[in-house]
């Protein structure tokens, strides 16, 4: 079996991950493989560092986008660059937990040849205060075992660590119009569901090695919620998330503006709590819901 390992790269040194993947591939006789890195217009220091440190040979390739094209377009371009029919996508801020990683996917592919296979995510040990909210959110919503993820195979999917046939990406590409951050993977999973393509969740996680401090994480959360509202309002794509469901119920009951008023009364205190060492997941959900309603109201005015 030929395997194309595809790494969308942005603002990250990818050399350690490439080395780990090479070691994992060389542990087993998988036949032909390649590792393709595609940088999405990172700062110059990262591009220079990756060019210099990746030992480029006939199995490792490095390319650069001439402008920032976003996560969807970059993933689609990687599929077009791939030589082999089986694709493994990994985010550049991933690290392998053990070198049986590739072997685990090869065995899963033999067992589930027609499915997209998702390995999962691990968030490691508790970090310092500045990164705690991102870590806490990750372990509560993403770092789930395969049994939990398989209960809702499509909503539990994330694009940071998955295997699929190349023809699936070519037939159902990631939406190239989604340039901003967030939900391109949820939308893609929803398209798989409509096409009756199953997602199989297996215990083969990678470590998420790119925690962001709380201020950046909250900023990206708002960006992600804004994109979700755009998908609902402009593209008429309802992805089935709890955030959409609760927001729709409040709107139906005409309680959305009441909720915003209530949230506004405590917003500064909620923000302070989220920035603390022990933030609350419950308050974080209230935060996301408030911004969902705000962006919905702004969308109506446009």
Helices and strands as residue ranges (DSSP letters): E 3-9, H 15-26, E 33-39, H 44-53, E 60-64, H 70-81, E 86-91, E 94-96, H 101-111, E 116-118, E 121-122, G 129-131, H 132-141, H 146-150, E 161-165, H 166-171, H 184-194, E 199-201, E 206-208, H 214-233, H 242-252, H 256-274, H 281-301
